[in-house]
């Protein structure tokens, strides 16, 4: 085999090896992007479970309060309206976890719902018989437990999103991420009053 032919074969071999290495790198990056995305989406699914539990408790809360709070119709209606808005926000977010618009809408709706619940609980303080009602005591415990689970689930989701975003922005993933549907950062789930969200509604009925 002549020298030019050897050079050509060597060049082809080198090109093939380089191509294989690049392909393996791209496959590795793609697989990791998918894994990290699945991780934060699964974390959001845990938030969804807890928020749905919260939404299921609220009608019982309002119905129990309604029997005692005959002159607080506006407060009760505000809670139901805020719950409806939050349910819509969660439905939209669950279809595309990490979407900035959906996460912002859900965060805003949850903040409004917590505010409405807090106002309701403040009014409850004026009704001693309602505060002592066993069903209200049970609902308080369940809501507090659910709120704590929401806070933990939200932290896990946000941590997973940060991991995904950091990897997506690093080199070389940032060069090819956009070609595989990972061109933008996933959004955190934030509440306007995060401290209050994590602790409320912890209302004492004692």
BAKOL-999163 format. One line per field, with one value per residue (C-alpha): residue number from 0; residue in one letter; x, y, z. Coordinates in pm, whole numbers, plus 50000, padded with zeros to 5 digits. Example, Ala and Ser with C-alpha at 12.3 -4.5 7.8 and 13.67 -1.06 7.14 Angstrom:
pos	c(0, 1)
code	c(A, S)
px	c(51230, 51367)
py	c(49550, 49894)
pz	c(50780, 50714)
END
This chain:
pos	c(0, 1, 2, 3, 4, 5, 6, 7, 8, 9, 10, 11, 12, 13, 14, 15, 16, 17, 18, 19, 20, 21, 22, 23, 24, 25, 26, 27, 28, 29, 30, 31, 32, 33, 34, 35, 36, 37, 38, 39, 40, 41, 42, 43, 44, 45, 46, 47, 48, 49, 50, 51, 52, 53, 54, 55, 56, 57, 58, 59, 60, 61, 62, 63, 64, 65, 66, 67, 68, 69, 70, 71, 72, 73, 74, 75, 76, 77, 78, 79, 80, 81, 82, 83, 84, 85, 86, 87, 88, 89, 90, 91, 92, 93, 94, 95, 96, 97, 98, 99, 100, 101, 102, 103, 104, 105, 106, 107, 108, 109, 110, 111, 112, 113, 114, 115, 116, 117, 118, 119, 120, 121, 122, 123, 124, 125, 126, 127, 128, 129, 130, 131, 132, 133, 134, 135, 136, 137, 138, 139, 140, 141, 142, 143, 144, 145, 146, 147, 148, 149, 150, 151, 152, 153, 154, 155, 156, 157, 158, 159, 160, 161, 162, 163, 164, 165, 166, 167, 168, 169, 170, 171, 172, 173, 174, 175, 176, 177, 178, 179, 180, 181, 182, 183, 184, 185, 186, 187, 188, 189, 190, 191, 192, 193, 194, 195, 196, 197, 198, 199, 200, 201, 202, 203, 204, 205)
code	c(X, X, X, X, X, X, X, X, X, X, X, X, X, X, X, X, X, X, X, X, X, X, X, X, X, X, X, X, X, X, X, X, X, X, X, X, X, X, X, X, X, X, X, X, X, X, X, X, X, X, X, X, X, X, X, X, X, X, X, X, X, X, X, X, X, X, X, X, X, X, X, X, X, X, X, X, X, X, X, X, X, X, X, X, X, X, X, X, X, X, X, X, X, X, X, X, X, X, X, X, X, X, X, X, X, X, X, X, X, X, X, X, X, X, X, X, X, X, X, X, X, X, X, X, X, X, X, X, X, X, X, X, X, X, X, X, X, X, X, X, X, X, X, X, X, X, X, X, X, X, X, X, X, X, X, X, X, X, X, X, X, X, X, X, X, X, X, X, X, X, X, X, X, X, X, X, X, X, X, X, X, X, X, X, X, X, X, X, X, X, X, X, X, X, X, X, X, X, X, X, X, X, X, X, X, X)
px	c(50000, 50139, 50214, 49929, 49687, 49809, 49764, 49410, 49319, 49467, 49270, 48951, 49015, 49085, 48771, 48562, 48706, 48644, 48290, 48221, 48359, 48151, 47842, 47897, 47943, 47622, 47431, 47563, 47461, 47117, 47054, 47157, 46935, 46643, 46719, 46745, 46425, 46241, 46370, 46224, 45902, 45867, 45936, 45657, 45425, 45477, 45378, 45069, 44965, 44991, 44821, 44529, 44499, 44490, 44222, 44012, 44023, 43913, 43546, 43510, 43666, 43429, 43126, 43208, 43264, 42946, 42731, 42868, 42969, 42632, 42754, 43084, 42964, 43214, 43508, 43392, 43329, 43676, 43828, 43627, 43719, 44088, 44072, 43919, 44196, 44461, 44308, 44322, 44682, 44781, 44609, 44802, 45134, 45097, 45080, 45421, 45618, 45893, 45721, 45787, 45436, 45268, 45491, 45438, 45061, 45053, 45273, 45050, 44734, 44876, 44978, 44626, 44473, 44689, 44595, 44225, 44264, 44453, 44175, 43919, 44112, 44139, 43760, 43723, 43887, 43568, 43362, 43454, 43213, 43360, 43715, 43621, 43442, 43603, 43579, 43758, 44028, 44079, 44085, 44340, 44571, 44532, 44584, 44893, 45037, 44961, 45119, 45437, 45444, 45390, 45687, 45914, 45796, 45845, 46199, 46278, 46135, 46331, 46653, 46596, 46527, 46848, 47046, 46889, 46943, 47304, 47387, 47199, 47396, 47734, 47972, 47934, 47562, 47475, 47598, 47361, 47078, 46859, 46867, 46699, 46421, 46621, 46684, 46542, 46572, 46300, 46130, 46131, 45802, 45806, 45544, 45532, 45531, 45728, 45775, 45403, 45326, 45554, 45404, 45041, 44771, 44886, 44587, 44525, 44173, 44256)
py	c(50000, 50335, 50611, 50841, 50550, 50486, 50851, 50844, 50531, 50678, 50998, 50803, 50598, 50911, 51077, 50771, 50755, 51125, 51090, 50797, 50984, 51292, 51077, 50910, 51249, 51381, 51069, 51103, 51468, 51396, 51111, 51323, 51611, 51372, 51218, 51556, 51678, 51365, 51420, 51769, 51664, 51376, 51620, 51843, 51543, 51521, 51887, 51813, 51531, 51754, 52054, 51839, 51714, 52074, 52163, 51865, 51982, 52338, 52269, 52075, 52365, 52616, 52394, 52350, 52722, 52809, 52658, 52907, 53210, 53329, 53683, 53601, 53504, 53728, 53572, 53220, 53301, 53451, 53122, 52921, 53160, 53146, 52767, 52754, 52975, 52759, 52441, 52594, 52699, 52351, 52189, 52414, 52362, 51985, 51971, 52136, 52143, 52401, 52629, 52986, 53121, 52819, 52823, 53196, 53159, 52869, 53051, 53358, 53151, 52966, 53292, 53429, 53110, 53118, 53482, 53399, 53109, 53328, 53587, 53312, 53180, 53528, 53556, 53210, 53347, 53542, 53221, 53020, 52738, 52697, 52702, 52415, 52213, 51871, 51870, 52205, 52073, 51775, 51992, 52221, 51928, 51792, 52130, 52202, 51861, 51914, 52260, 52115, 51847, 52112, 52306, 52000, 51892, 52241, 52253, 51917, 52041, 52366, 52181, 51949, 52244, 52414, 52098, 52071, 52438, 52434, 52131, 52268, 52594, 52426, 52339, 52139, 52073, 52438, 52395, 52113, 52132, 52344, 52084, 51830, 52043, 52171, 52523, 52712, 52696, 52533, 52773, 52748, 52736, 53043, 53208, 53582, 53520, 53196, 53209, 53248, 52971, 52729, 52801, 52886, 52812, 52699, 52828, 52742, 52630, 52572)
pz	c(50000, 49897, 50144, 50026, 50066, 50421, 50504, 50364, 50562, 50880, 50827, 50778, 51092, 51295, 51159, 51245, 51597, 51654, 51521, 51753, 52052, 51970, 51923, 52260, 52426, 52269, 52371, 52725, 52746, 52602, 52843, 53141, 53032, 53004, 53344, 53515, 53350, 53457, 53810, 53848, 53676, 53921, 54204, 54075, 54073, 54450, 54485, 54278, 54511, 54819, 54658, 54545, 54900, 55017, 54765, 54876, 55239, 55170, 55080, 55406, 55591, 55432, 55485, 55852, 55898, 55711, 55984, 56236, 56030, 55908, 55841, 55672, 55327, 55150, 55333, 55255, 54889, 54862, 54979, 54726, 54444, 54537, 54552, 54204, 54068, 54233, 54089, 53740, 53798, 53908, 53610, 53372, 53552, 53567, 53188, 53158, 53485, 53475, 53225, 53346, 53281, 53438, 53745, 53795, 53763, 54008, 54256, 54241, 54280, 54580, 54743, 54694, 54833, 55142, 55195, 55168, 55413, 55656, 55649, 55708, 56006, 56151, 56138, 56294, 56607, 56674, 56691, 57006, 56928, 56581, 56719, 56949, 56681, 56649, 56272, 56258, 56489, 56262, 55950, 56112, 56177, 55825, 55660, 55868, 55781, 55413, 55413, 55559, 55290, 55021, 55156, 55154, 54809, 54671, 54807, 54646, 54315, 54325, 54409, 54112, 53883, 53993, 53919, 53574, 53492, 53611, 53397, 53096, 53117, 53154, 52870, 52652, 52723, 52655, 52296, 52206, 52462, 52236, 51960, 52189, 52338, 52635, 52511, 52809, 53184, 53390, 53630, 54007, 54193, 54413, 54629, 54688, 55063, 55089, 55467, 55521, 55273, 55453, 55792, 55716, 55781, 56125, 56313, 56674, 56759, 57125)
END
